[in-house]
Amino acid sequence: MTLAAIAIARPPMLAPLSLELVPGSVTGVIGPNGSGKTTLLRALAGLSRGPGTVTIDGALLATLPAARRARRLAWLPSTRDLAWPMLARHLVALGLGPGAARDDAAIAAALAAADAGGFATRRVDTLSTGERARVLLARALVASPDWLLLDEPTANLDPWHRLAVMALLRREAGRGAGVVVALHDLDLARRHCDRLLLLSGGNLVADGPPDTVLSPANLARVFAIRDGIAGWEALAAPPAS
């Protein structure tokens, strides 16, 4: 079971690239602001138009019926904005896909996995940004999809929940799912990801294990930082956009 992006390009934010992703692992997408992380994830999710194709096990993603697609792939955007003041459990149920039977056990399990069970009967517009983030993560999890494409799932979360989310993603990979996650926190990326895709200026400039991708040269060239004795240290100039 593979997720393959073939000659995808989304100018001006993403130069042409081809890659193959494998299940059972966590792939981190990293890079400075504006480097193309969200554009790549949206392209993999089939949410943006442009040259190239995305396939799952050889089948074109664009041709999958909506109900089947919900089982194969889930997309979590970085925004925490919500259009309707619905109950949290009703929002999570949307992740089961159009026409799917209501599955209260799956909804409860997804909310519990995201540590959002206490919000099940609350309206999402009454929740804090971090609480909404956990409910939205539960929506992505509820159908137990083959692939999870997550854009900054740890943003707006406190330290405990950031670590809990990454541990949850490792468990999802452990059940055989493929996890692709955009991150700004390089410590989380290095600790919890099996593979990193490093983007800069819309180009894929490094692809490999965290220790290889987060080399001193890449840190300096792409992020304008170095790994100092006391933690990350900024170099003189900001990273190029």
Secondary structure per residue as TSV (DSSP state, phi and psi in degrees):
chain	resnum	aa	ss	phi	psi
A	1	M	-	360.0	112.5
A	2	T	-	-128.8	152.1
A	3	L	E	-112.5	116.2
A	4	A	E	-120.0	132.4
A	5	A	E	-107.8	122.8
A	6	I	E	-115.0	113.6
A	7	A	E	49.2	44.9
A	8	I	E	-75.5	138.3
A	9	A	E	-145.8	135.9
A	10	R	E	-134.5	73.8
A	11	P	T	-63.9	148.5
A	12	P	T	-89.6	2.1
A	13	M	T	-86.6	-14.8
A	14	L	E	-145.8	118.4
A	15	A	E	-74.5	159.5
A	16	P	E	-55.6	137.7
A	17	L	E	-153.5	155.5
A	18	S	E	-131.0	136.8
A	19	L	E	-155.7	158.4
A	20	E	E	-125.5	130.3
A	21	L	E	-111.8	143.6
A	22	V	-	-115.7	148.9
A	23	P	S	-74.3	169.7
A	24	G	S	76.0	17.4
A	25	S	S	-146.6	163.1
A	26	V	E	-110.4	117.6
A	27	T	E	-106.2	121.3
A	28	G	E	-94.6	139.0
A	29	V	E	-110.6	116.4
A	30	I	E	-126.7	162.9
A	31	G	-	155.0	164.5
A	32	P	S	-66.1	171.4
A	33	N	T	-55.3	135.3
A	34	G	T	78.0	12.4
A	35	S	S	-83.1	-13.5
A	36	G	S	113.4	10.9
A	37	K	H	-62.1	-52.8
A	38	T	H	-63.5	-39.9
A	39	T	H	-60.4	-42.4
A	40	L	H	-64.3	-46.8
A	41	L	H	-62.7	-40.9
A	42	R	H	-64.0	-38.0
A	43	A	H	-65.1	-43.5
A	44	L	H	-63.0	-32.2
A	45	A	T	-82.1	-3.7
A	46	G	T	74.4	27.4
A	47	L	-	-102.8	1.5
A	48	S	S	-137.9	149.3
A	49	R	-	-95.3	153.8
A	50	G	S	155.5	177.4
A	51	P	S	-62.8	150.4
A	52	G	-	106.1	170.0
A	53	T	E	-136.8	158.2
A	54	V	E	-124.4	132.0
A	55	T	E	-126.1	149.0
A	56	I	E	-118.9	115.4
A	57	D	T	52.3	38.6
A	58	G	T	86.2	-11.9
A	59	A	E	-91.9	134.3
A	60	L	E	-63.6	126.1
A	61	L	G	-57.9	-38.8
A	62	A	G	-64.4	-19.6
A	63	T	G	-95.0	-5.8
A	64	L	S	-72.8	135.1
A	65	P	-	-60.4	152.1
A	66	A	H	-58.0	-42.3
A	67	A	H	-65.4	-41.4
A	68	R	H	-69.0	-36.4
A	69	R	H	-62.9	-36.5
A	70	A	H	-62.9	-30.4
A	71	R	H	-81.0	-26.0
A	72	R	H	-88.8	-34.0
A	73	L	E	-148.7	134.9
A	74	A	E	-122.6	141.3
A	75	W	E	-119.8	128.8
A	76	L	E	-117.5	108.9
A	77	P	-	-74.4	166.0
A	78	S	S	-77.7	-23.8
A	79	T	-	-71.3	143.9
A	80	R	-	-107.1	9.4
A	81	D	-	-73.2	142.9
A	82	L	-	-131.2	139.0
A	83	A	S	-84.4	-27.6
A	84	W	S	-124.6	142.3
A	85	P	-	-83.1	62.0
A	86	M	-	-94.2	165.8
A	87	L	B	-67.8	149.7
A	88	A	H	-57.9	-42.7
A	89	R	H	-66.8	-30.0
A	90	H	H	-72.3	-35.8
A	91	L	H	-64.7	-43.7
A	92	V	H	-62.4	-37.5
A	93	A	H	-59.9	-27.6
A	94	L	G	-61.8	-25.2
A	95	G	G	-70.6	-11.2
A	96	L	G	-73.0	-15.9
A	97	G	-	100.4	159.3
A	98	P	T	-64.5	133.1
A	99	G	T	78.8	-1.0
A	100	A	-	-74.1	145.9
A	101	A	-	-67.8	144.2
A	102	R	-	-63.8	133.1
A	103	D	-	-127.2	89.8
A	104	D	H	-62.9	-34.5
A	105	A	H	-66.1	-42.3
A	106	A	H	-66.3	-39.1
A	107	I	H	-63.7	-45.9
A	108	A	H	-63.8	-39.9
A	109	A	H	-66.3	-40.0
A	110	A	H	-67.0	-42.5
A	111	L	H	-63.0	-41.1
A	112	A	H	-65.0	-40.9
A	113	A	H	-61.6	-35.2
A	114	A	T	-90.2	9.3
A	115	D	T	53.8	45.0
A	116	A	-	-125.4	13.6
A	117	G	G	-60.5	-30.4
A	118	G	G	-70.7	-9.8
A	119	F	G	-103.1	2.8
A	120	A	T	-52.4	-40.0
A	121	T	T	-104.8	14.7
A	122	R	S	-98.0	148.7
A	123	R	B	-71.1	137.1
A	124	V	G	-66.4	-24.1
A	125	D	G	-76.3	-5.3
A	126	T	G	-98.6	-2.6
A	127	L	S	-88.8	155.3
A	128	S	-	-70.3	168.1
A	129	T	H	-60.0	-42.8
A	130	G	H	-66.6	-37.3
A	131	E	H	-66.3	-41.7
A	132	R	H	-62.5	-37.2
A	133	A	H	-59.4	-39.2
A	134	R	H	-71.9	-35.6
A	135	V	H	-66.5	-41.5
A	136	L	H	-65.6	-35.5
A	137	L	H	-63.6	-40.6
A	138	A	H	-60.4	-38.4
A	139	R	H	-61.4	-38.4
A	140	A	H	-68.2	-29.7
A	141	L	H	-85.9	-22.6
A	142	V	T	-61.1	-32.6
A	143	A	T	-89.5	5.2
A	144	S	-	48.1	57.8
A	145	P	-	-70.1	160.0
A	146	D	S	-68.8	-30.0
A	147	W	E	-133.2	137.2
A	148	L	E	-117.3	120.3
A	149	L	E	-113.3	109.5
A	150	L	E	-123.3	123.6
A	151	D	E	-101.3	105.9
A	152	E	S	54.9	55.2
A	153	P	T	-68.1	-16.9
A	154	T	T	-95.4	-2.6
A	155	A	T	-65.2	144.5
A	156	N	T	70.1	9.1
A	157	L	-	-102.4	151.3
A	158	D	-	-74.1	166.5
A	159	P	H	-55.2	-41.3
A	160	W	H	-61.7	-44.9
A	161	H	H	-72.9	-30.0
A	162	R	H	-60.2	-46.5
A	163	L	H	-66.3	-38.8
A	164	A	H	-64.2	-39.8
A	165	V	H	-64.6	-43.3
A	166	M	H	-66.2	-36.8
A	167	A	H	-64.6	-38.5
A	168	L	H	-62.5	-42.0
A	169	L	H	-65.1	-34.8
A	170	R	H	-65.0	-38.1
A	171	R	H	-67.2	-38.3
A	172	E	H	-61.7	-41.9
A	173	A	H	-64.5	-35.0
A	174	G	H	-64.4	-28.6
A	175	R	T	-83.2	-3.1
A	176	G	T	110.4	-1.0
A	177	A	-	-74.5	153.2
A	178	G	E	-95.0	128.7
A	179	V	E	-117.7	125.8
A	180	V	E	-124.1	119.4
A	181	V	E	-134.8	127.1
A	182	A	E	-83.4	132.5
A	183	L	-	-138.5	145.0
A	184	H	S	-100.9	-21.7
A	185	D	-	-81.3	104.5
A	186	L	H	-70.2	-26.6
A	187	D	H	-66.0	-44.6
A	188	L	H	-63.1	-42.0
A	189	A	H	-61.6	-44.0
A	190	R	H	-69.1	-35.8
A	191	R	H	-81.7	-33.6
A	192	H	H	-115.1	-9.5
A	193	C	-	-99.5	146.2
A	194	D	S	-85.2	-29.7
A	195	R	E	-144.6	143.6
A	196	L	E	-123.0	138.4
A	197	L	E	-109.2	116.1
A	198	L	E	-101.8	119.4
A	199	L	E	-107.3	145.3
A	200	S	E	-150.6	123.2
A	201	G	T	58.4	31.4
A	202	G	T	82.7	1.1
A	203	N	E	-108.6	143.2
A	204	L	E	-81.9	107.1
A	205	V	E	-101.5	-14.7
A	206	A	E	-157.6	146.1
A	207	D	E	-151.3	116.2
A	208	G	E	167.4	-165.5
A	209	P	-	-62.7	151.8
A	210	P	H	-53.0	-44.6
A	211	D	H	-64.4	-28.4
A	212	T	H	-78.1	-46.5
A	213	V	H	-68.4	-38.5
A	214	L	T	-88.6	48.8
A	215	S	-	-75.7	158.8
A	216	P	H	-54.5	-38.7
A	217	A	H	-66.1	-44.8
A	218	N	H	-67.2	-39.1
A	219	L	I	-60.5	-42.9
A	220	A	I	-71.4	-44.7
A	221	R	I	-72.9	-39.7
A	222	V	I	-95.7	-41.9
A	223	F	I	-103.6	-12.5
A	224	A	S	57.6	42.6
A	225	I	E	-136.4	169.8
A	226	R	E	-139.6	158.1
A	227	D	E	-90.1	95.8
A	228	G	E	-89.6	178.2
A	229	I	T	-61.2	-38.6
A	230	A	T	-95.5	9.4
A	231	G	E	120.7	-164.1
A	232	W	E	-66.1	136.7
A	233	E	E	-125.9	134.0
A	234	A	E	-78.1	140.0
A	235	L	-	-86.0	-177.5
A	236	A	S	-65.5	-41.7
A	237	A	S	-108.3	148.4
A	238	P	-	-69.9	163.2
A	239	P	-	-66.2	148.3
A	240	A	-	-68.0	141.6
A	241	S	-	-85.5	360.0
